[in-house]
Amino acid sequence: MFAHRSERQFAELLDFYGVEWRYEPRTFVLARNASGEVTEAFSPDFYLPRFDRYVEITTVHQKHITGKNAKVRRLRECYPDVDVVVLSRRDYRRLLGKYGFEDASGGQGDLTRTGAGAG
């Protein structure tokens, strides 16, 4: 279901705290060609209905982050009322640490409560 293990981890974190979420529930059209065909679109990773906020997790290589940031800027231009935040790799790791989670399984990326920084 998830494109990257960080997305699965984020879903586990949301589940742990009882935050309702939807995975890639909407695709936003960002550009069309002269015949009206979609030439650019963007589907943020998560939607948090309670907060009416989309979350895009960007933990991949820097070369991909630039493209994602450009799409988020375009989304904000085309849909100014849509609330979207981008979590970079650094932001994501801070979030996990803040809520007392760590990647305890190496390759699998399952979250384990550590007790540190909870709250």
Helices and strands as residue ranges (DSSP letters): H 5-16, E 22-23, E 28-32, E 38-42, E 46-48, G 49-51, E 53-58, H 62-78, E 83-88, H 89-98, E 101-103, E 111-113
